[in-house]
Amino acid sequence: MKKNLLYASSLVALVSLSACGGSGSSGTSDDQTLTAWAWNINIPVLEEAAAQFKEDHPDFELEIIEVGTPDVYQRITTGLQANGEGLPDIMLVEDDRVQGYLSNFKDAFLDISEYDFEENHNDKFPSFKTELLNVDGGVYGFPFDAGPAGVFYRTDLFEEAGIYADEIETWDDFIEAGHTLRDELDVALTGIDISNDDGVYRMMLNQQGTFYFDDNEEVALASDESIKAMEVIQRLHQEGLNENLVGWDAWLSGLANGQVATAPTGAWLTGSLTEQAPDLEGQWGVFPLPAMEAGGNRASNLGGSNYMISAQTANPELAYEFMEYFSTSDDVQLTAMENGLFPSLNTIYDNDVFTSPIGYFGDQAIWELFSSMMEDIPSVNYTGNYSIARDETETAQSDAANGADVTDVMTRAEQQLQNRMN
């Protein structure tokens, strides 16, 4: 998840990481204590879930260790390389990291298909989440939050400039609206960090049913879909519609002070906007991500995470039972919602919270909009080379934004990525 104010857990000061390993250090199978690694806004959700679970399991205890990113991945990788030594029973892993771990350390994670999770619960989650965790017939984690994407926009600025959000159907329409904003108000349309964040490019890949890699794990940076997506980024920047806001804080500030009028991104931005710009209540709205062409798919995802259990846990049955409860309990997932996380559990989408108007967003029912997209989001093949692929695309994005030929840039990026993978 993007940066949020850290939720301080007093447990961090009391429990050292060396005492929370899942390879037997969390106790015998008779011990009803589990350990979990997670970060910031995920922690209160785990705490609430543990309290609820404890009502029917009075001896149950969950020790939560706050480990932020990227430290958590360094520690997980170290533990996996040591055959699970030092890992907790339960660990939070973001979507883009899962396939890398499973391609190299699949047996280090508990296969929950042995507990019939897929048979009992698969239809409760969108396919782009379940397919991520399914390898060779096994299931290696529990879907948690997701990042269905849309365009957050300043309704007051659009109105002043004479722009109608419901008339924006394609990225061409979006760019045209950007010119109107510049001409009428001298306000930027987007605040993409050109050299360090390719999130908008990734969303465009995802909505076209592709990614850095195709379904066969072949590099696809020079594909037609990739070139089309990068051409949009180039136009936004070259045509003076993008304000190059470097870093998370600058981006949020640009949205809060009116320097930038829109943010194509995941649903998780909601909490940050309401927190950072409370005085703009009633002046924000959300519309679906533009399609690459008229009638094209407008559903995409950016962000999301899952919980995985170490195969070395001393109590796999308890770990499974707790995480099954966590991931499929409506009450727990509504708690996640309250803490700024968008649940992938579809059984809660008919809850009043999803259909209720949100005052900050001009009484728009934005959660209903996001939930309606979930089943249309294509699956993503991150592979184990996600990190180096992103490194290459961010370099390519910078070159394209500065005017280089997009086809040449993406062909070179594809070749360089293939070289790094060999």
Buried (B, 14 or more C-beta within 10 A) or exposed (E): BBEBEEBEBEBBEEBEBEEBBBBEBBBEEEEBBBBBBBBBBBBBBBBBBBEBBBEEBEEBBBBBBBBEBEEBBEBBBEBBEEBBBBBBBBBBBBBBBBBBBBBEBBEBBBBBBEBEBBEEBBEBBBBBBBBBBBBEEBBBBBBBBBBBBBBBBBBBBBEEBEBEBEEBBBBBBBBBBBEBBBEEBEBBBBBBBBBEBBBBBBBBBBBBBBBBBBEEBEBBBBBEBBBBBBBBBBBBBEEEBBBBBEEBEBBBBBBBEBBBBBBBBBBBBBBBBBEBBEEBBEBBBBBBBBBBEEEEBBBBBBBBBBBBBBBBBBBBEBBBBBBBBBBBBEEBBBBBBBBBBBBBBBBBBEBEBBEEEBEBBBEBBBBBBBBBBBEBBBBBBBBBBBEBBBBBBBBBBBBBBEEBEBBEBBBBBBBBBBEEEE
